[in-house]
Amino acid sequence: QVQLVESGGGLVEAGGSLRLSCRASGSNPNLRSYCMGWFRREPGKEREWVAHIDSDGSIDYADSVKARFTISQDSAKNTLYLQMNSLKPEDTGMYYCAAGAPFVCSGGYTTSRDFEVWGQGTQVTVSS
């Protein structure tokens, strides 16, 4: 099993950047064993898929973040990243990393119920 801990959130002005990290630990912290995803949730709303990276390195993004956000992982550090540039106020929310079975990515599944393991989240606030 894997445990996930996010960090790197904070308060930033519109147009700024942040890099989120998600450190994996546990009996199998190898990120390439999973489909790894980032989600976010605004208060009162459902979790929204942001991006995911497959065990073979294939990547997909939600249309709302394409060309602004970059997902990556460092296998040696068992860490997933989300580089967020050109941030907008509508990017505000709690950001979560999640791990799912490899077929979740390859099958194009993007709902929160498709991912089995979640971190506690890190808050991102973008001021206008």
N, C-alpha and C positions, 0 to 999 in steps of 0.2 A: 504494500500500500504506500501511498505518497501523501505527505502533508505539504501545504502551500502557505507561504506568508508573503504578502505584498508590502511594498514600501515605495516611497518616492512621491506620494501625493502632496498637495499643498495649494496655496493661493497664488494665482498668477494673473497678470493683466491679459486682456484680449490681444492676440497676436504673439504671445509668448510661447515658451516651450517647457515641457516637463518630460522626464523619463521615469516611467514606472518599472519597478523590478518585482519579480515573483520568485522567491527562493524555494526550491523543492527539497524535502528531506524525507526520511522514512526508510522502509525496507527496499523500495525501488525508486530512487529519486532521479533515475535516468529519464530526462524529458523526451528522448526519442522513442520511449516506450508508449507514448501517449499522443493523442490529439490535444494540443494545448491552446487554450483560448482566453481572450479578454472579453469581459462583459462590463456594462455599466448600468447603473440604475439611478434615475432621478427620483426625488421624493414623490411617493404616491403612484409611481409607474412600475411596470414590469421590467425585469432585467432585459437589457438590449445587447445583442451580440455586436461586438466591435471588430474582432479579427480572430483568426486562428492559424496555427502552423501545424502541419502534418508531421508525422514521424519521418517522412522522407524529405522534409523541408518545404513542401508546397504550402503556399500562403494564400489566404483570401481575406478581403476586407469588406466591411459594410460600406455602401455607397457614400454615406455621410462622412466617412473619415478617409476615404481613398485620397492619395496624394498628399495627405497631411500626417498620417500616423504610419509608423513602421513597427511591425512585430519581428522579434528576433530571439534567438536563444543561444546561450553559451553552455554547451554540454559539459565542459570541464568544470564549470561553476554550478551546474544544475540550476541555472537561473534563466527565466524568461523575462523579456523586456518589452516595453511599449514606449517607443519614442513618439511624443506628441508635439507637433509643430503647428504654427498658425492657429493656436487655440481660440475657440469662440465661446461666448457665454453659454451657448447650448451644449457645450461639451461638459458642463458642470455635472457632477454626480459621484456616486461611490463606484469605484472601479474594482472589479474582481478578476482574479485569474482562476482558471478552472482546468481540470484534466478529465479527458474522456478516452474511451477506447479508440484505437486508430481509425476504425471505420467511421467514426463521427465526422472526421475531417474529409476522408475520401468520399463519403456519401453526401457531403454538403449539408450536414445537419447543423443548425445554428440556433436551436432553442436551448434554454437553460436546462431543461430536463434531460437533454442528451449528454450532459457532462456530470460526472459522478462525484468528483472531489473539488471542493471550493476553498479558497482562502477567505480571510476575514474582511478583506476589502481595504482600500485606501481612498480617502476623499480627495477629489479634485474640484477646485472652485476657480472659475474663470470670471474675472470682473470685467465689466464693460467700460 
